[in-house]
Amino acid sequence: MQIRRLQPDDIDTLLSIRDGIFDNPVHPEQARAFLGSDLHHLFVGFDGGEAVAFASATVILHPDKPPSLFINEVGTHEEHRRKGHARAVVQALIDHGRRIGCQGIWLATELDNDPARGLYQRLGAEEFTFVGYSWDDALQG
């Protein structure tokens, strides 16, 4: 599998990814804005030229702390799961976050998402519990 960080000039690549890797269809305007921002990062794993997995993240800036990296989302086409693709793109994203100076990398997943929890534990993440809140359907797919 080849892993690439998509850049602004990769918009056509992002728009051509078939359904099933992201929760929803890719919106061209959102995709351009995401790829065009220095604070957003998207790594995609390709197998035989086809996108099979991705991981995206956002750099979070604070006035009193070094930047941290929040992993927004991880996805793998159903027929490519359990082959190490998600692990590879998440590791590439973590390595990238460290290279760009992020001090602290974190994400959240649902308590009943055992495959994701196992993946993050295998990558050396420390599991912790916190209470989350949302407004305006922020956590809807």
MDTraj code that builds the backbone (N, CA, C; nanometers):
import mdtraj as md
import numpy as np

residues = "MET GLN ILE ARG ARG LEU GLN PRO ASP ASP ILE ASP THR LEU LEU SER ILE ARG ASP GLY ILE PHE ASP ASN PRO VAL HIS PRO GLU GLN ALA ARG ALA PHE LEU GLY SER ASP LEU HIS HIS LEU PHE VAL GLY PHE ASP GLY GLY GLU ALA VAL ALA PHE ALA SER ALA THR VAL ILE LEU HIS PRO ASP LYS PRO PRO SER LEU PHE ILE ASN GLU VAL GLY THR HIS GLU GLU HIS ARG ARG LYS GLY HIS ALA ARG ALA VAL VAL GLN ALA LEU ILE ASP HIS GLY ARG ARG ILE GLY CYS GLN GLY ILE TRP LEU ALA THR GLU LEU ASP ASN ASP PRO ALA ARG GLY LEU TYR GLN ARG LEU GLY ALA GLU GLU PHE THR PHE VAL GLY TYR SER TRP ASP ASP ALA LEU GLN GLY".split()
xyz = np.array([
    [0.0850, -0.1180, 0.0000],
    [0.0000, 0.0000, 0.0000],
    [0.0888, 0.1233, 0.0000],
    [0.0516, 0.2199, -0.0802],
    [0.1199, 0.3493, -0.0859],
    [0.0372, 0.4498, -0.0063],
    [0.1032, 0.5284, 0.0795],
    [0.0335, 0.6300, 0.1600],
    [0.0791, 0.7671, 0.1144],
    [-0.0187, 0.8543, 0.0913],
    [0.0115, 0.9909, 0.0483],
    [-0.0660, 1.0912, 0.1319],
    [-0.0018, 1.2022, 0.1626],
    [-0.0728, 1.3164, 0.2200],
    [-0.1277, 1.3955, 0.1033],
    [-0.2587, 1.4124, 0.0998],
    [-0.3183, 1.4875, -0.0095],
    [-0.2957, 1.6366, 0.0121],
    [-0.2630, 1.7042, -0.0961],
    [-0.2347, 1.8477, -0.0999],
    [-0.3461, 1.9175, -0.1784],
    [-0.3475, 2.0523, -0.1804],
    [-0.4533, 2.1220, -0.2544],
    [-0.4660, 2.0803, -0.4012],
    [-0.3548, 2.0465, -0.4665],
    [-0.3646, 2.0073, -0.6072],
    [-0.4115, 1.8630, -0.6265],
    [-0.4418, 1.7935, -0.5156],
    [-0.4955, 1.6576, -0.5219],
    [-0.6480, 1.6554, -0.5126],
    [-0.7119, 1.7671, -0.5376],
    [-0.8575, 1.7752, -0.5234],
    [-0.9276, 1.6730, -0.6126],
    [-0.8807, 1.6537, -0.7349],
    [-0.9452, 1.5566, -0.8237],
    [-0.9314, 1.4143, -0.7695],
    [-0.8178, 1.3846, -0.7092],
    [-0.7990, 1.2531, -0.6471],
    [-0.8995, 1.2325, -0.5355],
    [-0.9143, 1.3339, -0.4510],
    [-1.0084, 1.3245, -0.3395],
    [-1.1518, 1.3094, -0.3901],
    [-1.1885, 1.3863, -0.4903],
    [-1.3252, 1.3802, -0.5424],
    [-1.3546, 1.2491, -0.6157],
    [-1.2517, 1.1787, -0.6604],
    [-1.2738, 1.0546, -0.7346],
    [-1.2774, 0.9304, -0.6451],
    [-1.2560, 0.9473, -0.5144],
    [-1.2600, 0.8321, -0.4241],
    [-1.4023, 0.7774, -0.4184],
    [-1.4140, 0.6481, -0.4396],
    [-1.5481, 0.5889, -0.4443],
    [-1.6134, 0.5883, -0.3064],
    [-1.7444, 0.5805, -0.3061],
    [-1.8208, 0.5780, -0.1820],
    [-1.7770, 0.4600, -0.0950],
    [-1.7868, 0.4799, 0.0356],
    [-1.7586, 0.3735, 0.1294],
    [-1.6379, 0.3980, 0.2171],
    [-1.5530, 0.4911, 0.1784],
    [-1.4357, 0.5206, 0.2605],
    [-1.4686, 0.6317, 0.3613],
    [-1.5470, 0.7291, 0.3190],
    [-1.5939, 0.8361, 0.4064],
    [-1.7368, 0.8055, 0.4496],
    [-1.7830, 0.8714, 0.5558],
    [-1.9200, 0.8504, 0.6028],
    [-2.0228, 0.8989, 0.5015],
    [-1.9902, 1.0061, 0.4306],
    [-2.0826, 1.0709, 0.3381],
    [-2.0092, 1.1024, 0.2084],
    [-2.0830, 1.1373, 0.1022],
    [-2.0160, 1.1790, -0.0210],
    [-1.9297, 1.3039, 0.0047],
    [-1.8181, 1.3116, -0.0646],
    [-1.7277, 1.4262, -0.0513],
    [-1.7909, 1.5469, -0.1201],
    [-1.7954, 1.6600, -0.0497],
    [-1.8470, 1.7859, -0.1038],
    [-1.7302, 1.8649, -0.1609],
    [-1.7338, 1.9004, -0.2890],
    [-1.6199, 1.9687, -0.3512],
    [-1.5731, 2.0945, -0.2774],
    [-1.6643, 2.1797, -0.2354],
    [-1.6230, 2.3030, -0.1668],
    [-1.5564, 2.2729, -0.0330],
    [-1.6120, 2.1795, 0.0424],
    [-1.5524, 2.1413, 0.1709],
    [-1.4160, 2.0770, 0.1494],
    [-1.4069, 1.9927, 0.0470],
    [-1.2809, 1.9243, 0.0169],
    [-1.1720, 2.0255, -0.0182],
    [-1.2045, 2.1244, -0.1011],
    [-1.1060, 2.2273, -0.1371],
    [-1.0620, 2.3068, -0.0138],
    [-1.1566, 2.3425, 0.0701],
    [-1.1232, 2.4181, 0.1913],
    [-1.0346, 2.3352, 0.2836],
    [-1.0664, 2.2075, 0.2996],
    [-0.9887, 2.1193, 0.3869],
    [-0.8458, 2.1065, 0.3349],
    [-0.8312, 2.0705, 0.2078],
    [-0.6978, 2.0526, 0.1520],
    [-0.6190, 2.1826, 0.1457],
    [-0.6888, 2.2951, 0.1369],
    [-0.6220, 2.4249, 0.1260],
    [-0.5770, 2.4846, 0.2576],
    [-0.6117, 2.4217, 0.3683],
    [-0.5773, 2.4748, 0.5003],
    [-0.4506, 2.4088, 0.5543],
    [-0.3596, 2.4900, 0.6050],
    [-0.2383, 2.4369, 0.6682],
    [-0.2689, 2.3644, 0.7990],
    [-0.3876, 2.3821, 0.8539],
    [-0.4230, 2.3202, 0.9810],
    [-0.4919, 2.1853, 0.9646],
    [-0.5232, 2.1477, 0.8412],
    [-0.5912, 2.0209, 0.8151],
    [-0.4996, 1.9279, 0.7369],
    [-0.5043, 1.7999, 0.7727],
    [-0.4148, 1.7018, 0.7121],
    [-0.4935, 1.5759, 0.6795],
    [-0.4713, 1.5233, 0.5598],
    [-0.5435, 1.4055, 0.5132],
    [-0.4440, 1.3092, 0.4486],
    [-0.4328, 1.1900, 0.5075],
    [-0.3479, 1.0852, 0.4526],
    [-0.4376, 0.9759, 0.3965],
    [-0.4044, 0.9302, 0.2764],
    [-0.4841, 0.8280, 0.2090],
    [-0.3927, 0.7127, 0.1714],
    [-0.4414, 0.5914, 0.1959],
    [-0.3703, 0.4705, 0.1555],
    [-0.4286, 0.4182, 0.0258],
    [-0.3409, 0.3911, -0.0701],
    [-0.3808, 0.3412, -0.2013],
    [-0.3286, 0.1993, -0.2194],
    [-0.4144, 0.1122, -0.2670],
    [-0.3772, -0.0254, -0.2974],
    [-0.4096, -0.0485, -0.4440],
    [-0.3079, -0.0683, -0.5258],
    [-0.3311, -0.0849, -0.6692],
    [-0.3927, 0.0383, -0.7321],
    [-0.3610, 0.1558, -0.6816],
    [-0.4137, 0.2803, -0.7353],
    [-0.5483, 0.3215, -0.6787],
    [-0.6138, 0.2340, -0.6035],
    [-0.7440, 0.2651, -0.5448],
    [-0.7279, 0.3093, -0.3999],
    [-0.7966, 0.4166, -0.3620],
    [-0.7969, 0.4620, -0.2229],
    [-0.8748, 0.3609, -0.1401],
    [-0.8085, 0.3068, -0.0348],
    [-0.8732, 0.2043, 0.0466],
    [-0.8873, 0.2446, 0.1923],
    [-0.8110, 0.3460, 0.2368],
    [-0.8168, 0.3887, 0.3769],
    [-0.7717, 0.5334, 0.3856],
    [-0.8171, 0.6013, 0.4912],
    [-0.7737, 0.7390, 0.5129],
    [-0.7738, 0.7692, 0.6615],
    [-0.7013, 0.8734, 0.6966],
    [-0.7055, 0.9311, 0.8309],
    [-0.6892, 1.0814, 0.8131],
    [-0.7726, 1.1579, 0.8835],
    [-0.7646, 1.3033, 0.8742],
    [-0.7483, 1.3620, 1.0137],
    [-0.6885, 1.4806, 1.0177],
    [-0.6631, 1.5449, 1.1472],
    [-0.6623, 1.6954, 1.1318],
    [-0.6761, 1.7608, 1.2444],
    [-0.6720, 1.9063, 1.2522],
    [-0.5739, 1.9466, 1.3607],
    [-0.4879, 2.0415, 1.3286],
    [-0.3980, 2.0988, 1.4285],
    [-0.4795, 2.1952, 1.5120],
    [-0.4707, 2.1787, 1.6428],
    [-0.5420, 2.2676, 1.7348],
    [-0.4405, 2.3615, 1.7978],
    [-0.4661, 2.4899, 1.7827],
    [-0.3783, 2.5925, 1.8376],
    [-0.4396, 2.6517, 1.9631],
    [-0.3544, 2.6827, 2.0593],
    [-0.3961, 2.7465, 2.1837],
    [-0.2987, 2.8604, 2.2119],
    [-0.3432, 2.9684, 2.2756],
    [-0.2503, 3.0772, 2.3062],
    [-0.1520, 3.0429, 2.4173],
    [-0.1798, 2.9390, 2.4966],
    [-0.0950, 2.9081, 2.6113],
    [-0.0325, 2.7692, 2.6068],
    [-0.0457, 2.6985, 2.4932],
    [0.0063, 2.5621, 2.4835],
    [0.0648, 2.5413, 2.3441],
    [0.1531, 2.4426, 2.3322],
    [0.1991, 2.4081, 2.1971],
    [0.0836, 2.3474, 2.1173],
    [0.0957, 2.3450, 1.9862],
    [-0.0111, 2.2853, 1.9050],
    [-0.0274, 2.1363, 1.9354],
    [-0.1505, 2.0895, 1.9243],
    [-0.1788, 1.9465, 1.9372],
    [-0.2490, 1.9022, 1.8098],
    [-0.2595, 1.7714, 1.7927],
    [-0.3222, 1.7164, 1.6732],
    [-0.4434, 1.6348, 1.7148],
    [-0.5591, 1.6704, 1.6626],
    [-0.6815, 1.5948, 1.6854],
    [-0.7102, 1.5134, 1.5610],
    [-0.7126, 1.3820, 1.5756],
    [-0.7460, 1.2946, 1.4626],
    [-0.8975, 1.2945, 1.4486],
    [-0.9429, 1.3517, 1.3385],
    [-1.0864, 1.3700, 1.3139],
    [-1.1575, 1.2401, 1.2820],
    [-1.0967, 1.1651, 1.1919],
    [-1.1708, 1.0518, 1.1373],
    [-1.0740, 0.9524, 1.0748],
    [-1.1115, 0.8271, 1.0802],
    [-1.0362, 0.7181, 1.0178],
    [-1.1380, 0.6315, 0.9456],
    [-1.1081, 0.5942, 0.8232],
    [-1.2012, 0.5099, 0.7488],
    [-1.1294, 0.4129, 0.6578],
    [-1.1907, 0.2973, 0.6381],
    [-1.1380, 0.1946, 0.5490],
    [-1.2555, 0.1321, 0.4746],
    [-1.2386, 0.1108, 0.3439],
    [-1.3424, 0.0387, 0.2698],
    [-1.3652, -0.0964, 0.3360],
    [-1.4896, -0.1368, 0.3436],
    [-1.5256, -0.2587, 0.4155],
    [-1.4461, -0.3805, 0.3683],
    [-1.4282, -0.3947, 0.2381],
    [-1.3576, -0.5131, 0.1893],
    [-1.2062, -0.5080, 0.2117],
    [-1.1565, -0.3969, 0.2628],
    [-1.0123, -0.3829, 0.2898],
    [-0.9821, -0.3769, 0.4400],
    [-1.0810, -0.4021, 0.5219],
    [-1.0590, -0.3978, 0.6671],
    [-0.9807, -0.5201, 0.7138],
    [-0.9150, -0.5033, 0.8292],
    [-0.8381, -0.6087, 0.8955],
    [-0.7174, -0.6523, 0.8138],
    [-0.6632, -0.5567, 0.7348],
    [-0.5432, -0.5833, 0.6553],
    [-0.4291, -0.4885, 0.6922],
    [-0.4493, -0.4065, 0.7952],
    [-0.3449, -0.3151, 0.8390],
    [-0.3460, -0.1791, 0.7722],
    [-0.4439, -0.1555, 0.6849],
    [-0.4481, -0.0270, 0.6137],
    [-0.4769, 0.0902, 0.7068],
    [-0.5753, 0.0759, 0.7948],
    [-0.6074, 0.1845, 0.8883],
    [-0.4885, 0.2124, 0.9791],
    [-0.4277, 0.1073, 1.0260],
    [-0.3108, 0.1246, 1.1132],
    [-0.2009, 0.2039, 1.0412],
    [-0.1772, 0.1728, 0.9162],
    [-0.0715, 0.2400, 0.8407],
    [-0.1011, 0.3884, 0.8189],
    [-0.2256, 0.4238, 0.7833],
    [-0.2546, 0.5657, 0.7596],
    [-0.2578, 0.6441, 0.8905],
    [-0.3056, 0.5820, 0.9988],
    [-0.3047, 0.6509, 1.1285],
    [-0.1608, 0.6713, 1.1746],
    [-0.0757, 0.5710, 1.1591],
    [0.0643, 0.5865, 1.1993],
    [0.1321, 0.6958, 1.1166],
    [0.1035, 0.7014, 0.9874],
    [0.1602, 0.8074, 0.9028],
    [0.1142, 0.9451, 0.9509],
    [-0.0112, 0.9550, 0.9901],
    [-0.0644, 1.0816, 1.0403],
    [-0.0006, 1.1197, 1.1734],
    [0.0165, 1.0238, 1.2631],
    [0.0820, 1.0493, 1.3918],
    [0.2258, 1.0953, 1.3692],
    [0.2985, 1.0255, 1.2833],
    [0.4369, 1.0634, 1.2540],
    [0.4435, 1.2051, 1.1970],
    [0.3520, 1.2376, 1.1083],
    [0.3463, 1.3712, 1.0488],
    [0.3199, 1.4765, 1.1561],
    [0.2226, 1.4496, 1.2435],
    [0.1916, 1.5447, 1.3502],
    [0.3138, 1.5737, 1.4365],
    [0.3894, 1.4722, 1.4682],
    [0.5115, 1.4915, 1.5476],
    [0.6149, 1.5721, 1.4698],
    [0.6280, 1.5438, 1.3391],
    [0.7255, 1.6171, 1.2560],
    [0.6940, 1.7655, 1.2489],
    [0.5643, 1.7994, 1.2480],
    [0.5280, 1.9414, 1.2356],
    [0.5183, 2.0109, 1.3711],
    [0.5579, 1.9429, 1.4777],
    [0.5686, 2.0069, 1.6084],
    [0.4493, 1.9940, 1.7003],
    [0.3555, 1.9080, 1.6679],
    [0.2415, 1.8890, 1.7576],
    [0.2885, 1.8131, 1.8816],
    [0.2458, 1.8617, 1.9962],
    [0.2801, 1.7984, 2.1234],
    [0.1517, 1.7532, 2.1892],
    [0.1151, 1.6337, 2.1592],
    [-0.0112, 1.5778, 2.2051],
    [-0.0961, 1.5435, 2.0850],
    [-0.1280, 1.4172, 2.0720],
    [-0.2112, 1.3687, 1.9616],
    [-0.3246, 1.2900, 2.0255],
    [-0.4469, 1.3212, 1.9862],
    [-0.5590, 1.2555, 2.0514],
    [-0.6754, 1.2392, 1.9551],
    [-0.7691, 1.1549, 1.9961],
    [-0.8920, 1.1321, 1.9211],
    [-0.9960, 1.0774, 2.0163],
    [-1.1146, 1.0594, 1.9662],
    [-1.2228, 1.0001, 2.0451],
    [-1.2971, 0.9007, 1.9563],
    [-1.3504, 0.7985, 2.0190],
    [-1.4361, 0.7043, 1.9483],
    [-1.5447, 0.6567, 2.0442],
    [-1.6413, 0.5882, 1.9918],
    [-1.7524, 0.5400, 2.0715],
    [-1.7075, 0.4230, 2.1589],
    [-1.7684, 0.4101, 2.2767],
    [-1.7333, 0.3023, 2.3687],
    [-1.7521, 0.1641, 2.3073],
    [-1.8511, 0.1490, 2.2188],
    [-1.8787, 0.0175, 2.1619],
    [-1.8053, -0.0089, 2.0303],
    [-1.7137, 0.0796, 1.9921],
    [-1.6377, 0.0618, 1.8675],
    [-1.5106, -0.0178, 1.8974],
    [-1.5288, -0.1468, 1.9215],
    [-1.4172, -0.2338, 1.9596],
    [-1.3055, -0.2402, 1.8554],
    [-1.3359, -0.2475, 1.7250],
    [-1.2254, -0.2503, 1.6285],
    [-1.1380, -0.1249, 1.6363],
    [-1.1998, -0.0079, 1.6463],
    [-1.1220, 0.1164, 1.6553],
    [-1.0416, 0.1212, 1.7848],
    [-1.1043, 0.0843, 1.8936],
    [-1.0334, 0.0864, 2.0228],
    [-0.9135, -0.0075, 2.0204],
    [-0.9285, -0.1235, 1.9591],
    [-0.8167, -0.2156, 1.9473],
    [-0.7054, -0.1593, 1.8607],
    [-0.7432, -0.0949, 1.7521],
    [-0.6450, -0.0327, 1.6633],
    [-0.5623, 0.0713, 1.7386],
    [-0.6294, 0.1604, 1.8094],
    [-0.5578, 0.2689, 1.8775],
    [-0.4706, 0.2150, 1.9903],
    [-0.5156, 0.1111, 2.0568],
    [-0.4335, 0.0501, 2.1617],
    [-0.3100, -0.0159, 2.1011],
    [-0.3258, -0.0821, 1.9858],
    [-0.2097, -0.1434, 1.9194],
    [-0.1099, -0.0377, 1.8732],
    [-0.1566, 0.0830, 1.8477],
    [-0.0685, 0.1921, 1.8080],
    [-0.0052, 0.2614, 1.9286],
    [-0.0329, 0.2121, 2.0485],
    [0.0305, 0.2657, 2.1682],
    [-0.0439, 0.3789, 2.2363],
    [-0.1685, 0.4022, 2.1976],
    [-0.2463, 0.5084, 2.2605],
    [-0.2879, 0.4688, 2.4011],
    [-0.2973, 0.5668, 2.4869],
    [-0.3471, 0.5472, 2.6228],
    [-0.4962, 0.5802, 2.6228],
    [-0.5778, 0.4862, 2.6681],
    [-0.7217, 0.5100, 2.6716],
    [-0.7589, 0.5849, 2.7989],
    [-0.8429, 0.6858, 2.7836],
    [-0.8937, 0.7612, 2.8970],
    [-1.0404, 0.7900, 2.8735],
    [-1.1087, 0.8282, 2.9758],
    [-1.2520, 0.8550, 2.9667],
    [-1.2770, 1.0019, 2.9956],
    [-1.3657, 1.0611, 2.9184],
    [-1.4076, 1.1981, 2.9431],
    [-1.5528, 1.2123, 2.9012],
    [-1.6139, 1.3193, 2.9437],
    [-1.7526, 1.3475, 2.9076],
    [-1.7511, 1.4456, 2.7919],
    [-1.8246, 1.4152, 2.6864],
    [-1.8321, 1.5023, 2.5709],
    [-1.9694, 1.5671, 2.5600],
    [-1.9727, 1.6834, 2.4994],
    [-2.0964, 1.7574, 2.4750],
    [-2.0962, 1.8039, 2.3305],
    [-2.2132, 1.8211, 2.2739],
    [-2.2199, 1.8720, 2.1375],
    [-2.3411, 1.9630, 2.1204],
    [-2.3343, 2.0460, 2.0216],
    [-2.4437, 2.1341, 1.9832],
    [-2.4715, 2.1126, 1.8343],
    [-2.5934, 2.1400, 1.7933],
    [-2.6308, 2.1428, 1.6521],
    [-2.5925, 2.0155, 1.5761],
    [-2.6170, 1.9008, 1.6346],
    [-2.5904, 1.7719, 1.5688],
    [-2.4441, 1.7538, 1.5295],
    [-2.3525, 1.8078, 1.6092],
    [-2.2101, 1.8020, 1.5772],
    [-2.1589, 1.6598, 1.5622],
    [-2.2184, 1.5640, 1.6276],
    [-2.1671, 1.4269, 1.6236],
    [-2.2465, 1.3361, 1.5315],
    [-2.3296, 1.3935, 1.4487],
    [-2.4042, 1.3144, 1.3507],
    [-2.3178, 1.2919, 1.2294],
    [-2.3192, 1.1700, 1.1738],
    [-2.2390, 1.1355, 1.0557],
    [-2.2868, 1.2081, 0.9373],
])
top = md.Topology()
chain = top.add_chain()
for i, resn in enumerate(residues, 1):
    res = top.add_residue(resn, chain, resSeq=i)
    for name in ("N", "CA", "C"):
        top.add_atom(name, md.element.get_by_symbol(name[0]), res)
traj = md.Trajectory(xyz[None], top)
